[in-house]
């Protein structure tokens, strides 16, 4: 529980230093802040990933809905109106594919008034650099902290 509280405090701090701007106004400060958020937030998520993963697996087991494969918790990095960070549990049938997954990229868009979030398991912690989708892995849970 102490780790979860520490996670909330760090995420709140990191979100407070991020200033969302229109996509047309991206500058070097935004890139640096986004990079700091990704690195700092990613470290926090990795620090508490094991206990959260175990908790999710226990909850789904108790409900008879357990994932039949390998799972782990990784950061979610959202790109769109500012840069945000969260966490997701990913699952795959092979340990190798799950181990390759470093983060989940969340792309947000809308279509005819419908809000769309696309969650892509990726092989990099930094979606600002080139990354590849990890095949055979999907998102099994989203960890959302109210601040």
C-alpha positions in Angstrom: 0.0 0.0 0.0 2.9 2.4 0.7 4.2 1.8 -2.9 0.7 2.7 -4.3 0.6 5.9 -2.3 4.2 6.8 -3.4 3.1 6.1 -7.0 0.1 8.5 -6.6 2.4 11.2 -5.2 5.0 10.9 -8.0 2.4 10.7 -10.8 0.6 13.8 -9.4 3.9 15.7 -9.3 4.9 14.6 -12.8 1.5 15.6 -14.1 1.7 19.0 -12.5 4.9 19.8 -14.4 3.4 18.9 -17.8 1.7 21.7 -19.6 -0.6 20.4 -22.4 -0.5 22.5 -25.6 -2.1 22.3 -29.0 -0.3 19.9 -31.4 0.8 22.8 -33.6 2.7 24.4 -30.7 5.1 21.6 -29.9 8.5 22.9 -28.9 11.7 21.6 -27.2 10.4 22.3 -23.7 7.4 20.0 -24.4 9.7 17.2 -25.6 12.0 17.6 -22.6 9.0 17.6 -20.2 7.5 14.6 -22.0 10.7 12.7 -21.8 11.1 13.4 -18.1 7.5 12.3 -17.5 8.1 9.1 -19.4 11.3 8.2 -17.7 10.2 9.2 -14.2 6.7 7.7 -14.5 8.1 4.6 -16.1 10.4 4.1 -13.2 7.6 4.4 -10.7 5.4 2.0 -12.7 8.2 -0.6 -12.9 8.8 -0.2 -9.1 5.3 -1.3 -8.3 4.5 -3.5 -11.3 5.0 -6.9 -9.6 2.5 -6.4 -6.7 0.0 -4.8 -9.1 0.3 -7.6 -11.5 -0.1 -10.2 -8.7 -3.2 -8.3 -7.4 -4.9 -8.2 -10.9 -4.1 -11.9 -11.4 -5.6 -12.8 -8.0 -8.8 -10.7 -8.6 -9.4 -12.3 -12.0 -8.6 -15.8 -10.6 -11.2 -15.3 -7.8 -13.8 -14.2 -10.4 -13.0 -17.2 -12.7 -11.7 -14.9 -15.4 -7.9 -15.5 -15.1 -5.7 -14.9 -18.2 -4.3 -18.2 -19.5 -0.8 -17.0 -20.3 2.0 -14.7 -19.1 1.3 -11.2 -17.8 3.1 -8.1 -16.5 2.4 -4.5 -15.8 4.0 -1.8 -17.9 3.6 2.0 -18.3 0.9 3.5 -20.6 2.2 6.5 -22.4 -0.5 8.7 -23.9 0.2 10.9 -26.8 -2.3 13.6 -27.8 -3.3 16.6 -25.8 -0.2 16.7 -23.6 1.8 13.6 -22.4 0.3 11.5 -19.7 1.5 8.3 -18.0 -0.4 5.4 -16.4 -0.1 1.6 -16.2 -1.6 -1.4 -18.0 -1.3 -5.1 -17.6 -0.4 -6.9 -20.8 -0.8 -10.6 -21.5 0.5 -13.0 -24.1 0.8 -16.7 -24.7 4.6 -16.7 -24.8 6.9 -15.3 -22.1 9.2 -13.9 -24.8 6.6 -11.7 -26.3 5.5 -10.4 -22.9 9.1 -9.8 -21.9 9.6 -7.7 -25.1 6.8 -5.4 -24.2 8.2 -2.3 -22.5 5.1 0.0 -22.5 1.7 0.5 -24.0 1.3 3.5 -26.4 -2.1 5.1 -26.2 -3.2 7.1 -29.2 -6.3 9.2 -28.8 -8.5 10.5 -31.6 -12.1 11.0 -32.4 -14.3 10.0 -35.3 -17.7 11.7 -35.9 -18.0 12.6 -32.3 -16.9 9.3 -30.9 -13.8 9.3 -28.7 -11.3 6.5 -29.6 -8.4 5.2 -27.6 -6.0 2.8 -29.4 -3.8 0.8 -27.0 -0.6 -0.7 -28.6 1.9 -2.9 -26.8 5.3 -1.6 -27.9 8.9 -2.6 -27.5 10.2 0.8 -26.3 9.6 2.9 -23.2 9.8 6.1 -25.3 7.2 6.4 -28.0 8.9 9.7 -29.2 11.6 7.4 -30.7 10.9 4.7 -33.2 9.1 1.7 -31.7 7.5 -1.6 -32.9 4.3 -3.1 -32.0 4.8 -6.4 -30.0 2.8 -9.1 -31.8 0.9 -11.7 -29.7 0.4 -9.3 -26.8 -2.7 -7.5 -25.7 -3.9 -5.2 -22.9 -5.7 -7.2 -20.2 -6.2 -4.4 -17.6 -5.7 -0.7 -17.2 -4.6 0.7 -13.9 -6.0 4.2 -13.3 -5.2 6.4 -10.3 -7.6 9.2 -9.3 -5.6 12.2 -8.3 
